[in-house]
Amino acid sequence: MNRTPHRIFPVHFAPDKKLVHIVVKLSDAPGSYSSILESLRTKVNLIGTATYTLSDGTAIFSGFAEALEATGTGEGLRELILKSGSALDAQVREGRDGLLIDTFHRGFTVDGDRYVLMRQGELVKMFDHVAQLLGSGGEALLYEEGVATGRWSADTAASRYGAGRVRAQAKEFNHLMTAEGMGDVDGQNGPGDGEFTVTVTECFECTGKPASRSGCSFMRGYLVGAAESIFGKKYACAEEKCSLKGKNSCEFRLTPKT
């Protein structure tokens, strides 16, 4: 199965559809989730859903959906859900003029960390603006910010999962970078005393191919900061290939400093 971007639904637009956002608090017991889905089966077409457990042992089901009945109401759906026997509470919010926005959630949490959702293009525009304003100094600033961010990310992982585990499974954390949208990251474990290469396909820093930039200074710094934290030594990093220079991917070679 091909990998695909993770879809989340803070907003949905379908001008020719009647849209609803369904949020249900349910008991975290076997069969609760399927009971909710069964109650909705003939009433809505689910577009995107999320289900997660809360600290009090209950769970939340959240779903963006298209109503299948033109005359149905949000309150009618809510009453139907509550009759299922699995719902502790429920709310159904109808969209307006084809636009549906999530008013239930406040931000995003991943593994206990709060995230800010930002378009890749917006972040790249920010980097590009820094480079335009400061020239080579802007690229140096982006590199240093990358080093600090990569070090903080690796330090956080070490404190959360154990430094030894992170060091032994460093290659697995390439998958985390990929899942977080930084690009399709492929790199070997950093050897004890040798250099290693990290290849990033569709690097986020190359999104839109900003004309004022010729390399991925932030990503280069991020890899240095993460490697220094994980392996406990200083590294230099050269970007030997870059999508901004017409290559199919970005390639970074990290070499321990003597």
N, C-alpha and C positions, 0 to 999 in steps of 0.2 A: 504494500500500500504506500502510495507517495505521501511524503510529509506535506503539511499544509499549514498556513498561518492560523493561529488560534483566534477564533472569532468570539468577540464579546459584544454586548448590545447595550451601550448607554443611550443610543439613539437609532431610530429606524424611520425611513421615509418611503411610503408607498401611497401616492395620492389617490389611487383608485381602490384602496382597501380600507376596511374598518379595522383599526388596530387596537389592541389592548395589551396592557402589561399586567400580568398576574403574579402576585407574590403570596405565597402560602407558608405559614409556620406550621410544621407538622411534627409529630412524634418521630423520634429516630428509631423506629421499630420496623422489622421486616414487613414489607408489603405496603407501607404507608405511601411511598413514592408511586408505586404502580396503581394504587387506589386513586390518587389524584389524577394521574394520566388517564385512567379509565373514565373518570367523571367528566373529563374534558374532551374525550375522543370524538364525539359527534358535534362538538360546539365550536372548536377552534382548530386552526392549522398552526402548530407551533413553529416559529421561525428560529428561535434560539433559546436555550435554557441553561440554567446553572442550578446546582444543588449542593449545599454544604452544611456541615454540622456546626452548631453553636456550642459555646462552652457550657451551657446549662443542660446539654443533652438533647435539645430539640434540633430541628433542622429547618432550613429555608429552601423553598423551591421558588425560583424566579424564572418567568418565561415571557418573552415577547411573542405575540401571536396575532394571526388574522382571524377575526370572527367569521364563522361560516353562515351565521344567520343575520340577515340585514336588520331584523327587528329586535334582535337580542340586545340586552343592556349589560353594562358592567356589574350592576347590582344583582341582576339575574344570575350571572356567572358566579358571583361571590356566594350567593345562597346555595347554588348547586354544589359548589366545592365544600361548603360547610356541612352539607348533608352527607358527604361521602364517609364521614366518621373518622377520617384520618387527619383532618385539618383542625388545628388548635385556634387558628385565626387566619384571615385572608383579606386581601384588598385587591381590587381590580380597577385599574385606571385606564380610561379610554383616551385614545389619541385625538388630536384635533386637526382636521383638514389634511389627513394623511401623514401627519408628523407625530411620532411617539418618542417621548424622552423619559428616561428612568428617573423618577423622583424619589425612589425608595433608598437607593444606595448612596453612600458618601465616599467616593474614591475607590481604590482597589487595594487589596491586601494579598500579598504572596508570601507564603511561609513566614508569616508574622511581620513582614515589612510592608509599610504603606508605600504605594506607588502613585506617581502622577502620570496619567495617560497623555501622551503628546505625540502628534504625528511625526514620523521620521523626517518628513520634509521640513517641518518647523524647526526641529533641532539642527538639521543641516544648514538651514538658512541662518540660524544663530551663529553656528561655527563660521560660515562663510562671511557673515557680517564682521565678526571679530578679525578674520584674516584680511578683509578689505580695509578695515580701520587701522590695523596695526602692522600689516605686511608680515615680514619675517618674524617680527615680535609677536604677532598674533598666532602664528604657527607654533612658536615656542611656548606661548601661554597655553594653547590647546594641548600640547604634549605634556606639560607639567600637570594640567588638570587631569589628563588621562592617567598619568602615573599615580596621582593621589587617589583617584577613583578606583583604579585597579587594585591598589594596595588596600584600600578600605574594604572593597568587596571580598578580597581573599582573606583579610583579617577577620571579617564577619563570618565567613564560611568556616574558618579554623576554630573560632570560638563556639560556633554552633554545632559543628559536626566532629570536631577534633582535628588538630593540625596534622597528625599522622595519617588519618584517613584521607584528608584533602590532598596531602602530598602523594600518597599511594595511588589515589584515583584522580589525579590531576586531569587526565584525559577526559574523564566523565564530565568534568565541569565545562569542557568545550560545548557539550550538548546543552548545558544550562544557558550559556551565552547565545546559542542558536535559538533556544526556546524563548529567550527574552527579546529576540528581534535584532540582535547586533549583527547578524549575518550567519551564513552557514559555515561554522568554524570547525576546522579540522587540524589538529595539532597533536604531535606525539608528546608523551610524558617528558618533561625536562630531565635529561640525564644528570647524574651526579656532578660531572665536571665538563660536559661537552655542550656544544651548541645544538639548537633545535629550531625547526621551522613551523610556523603556524600559517595555514592558508585560510583565507576568509572569502568565500564566494558571496556576492551580493552584500558586501559590507555596507552597513547603514550609512557610513560617513560619505559614501559615494552616491547616495540617492540624489537623482536629478542631475548628477555630474556638474557641480558648480564650477563655472569657468575660471574663477579666481583662485582655485586651489589645484595643487598637483600631487597631493598625497594625503594619507590618513594619519595626521599627527596625533589626534586624540586616541585612536585605536592603537597606534604604535606605543604611546605612553601607557595605555591601559594594560597592554600585555607585559610591559616592563614592570609596572607596579605589582601586578598579580604574581609574576614569576619571582620577583624579589621577595615577596611575602611568603610564597609557598616554599621556595627552595633555600631561602636564607642567604642569598648571595646577590651581588650587583650584576646587572645585565646591561649590555648595549643592544639596541635593536635597529636594524636597517630594513626599510620596506623596499624589497627588491623588485616587486611587481605591483601595479596598482590599476584598478579599473579606470581611474581618472586619466590614465595614460594609454587607454585602449586595450588593456589586458582583460582576460576573462575573469580574473580573480585578483585579490590582493595577497601578496606573500611577504611574510615578515620573518627575518632570521634573527634569532636572539643568541647572543654570544656572551658567556660569562666574562666579566672584567677581571683582569689579573691584578 
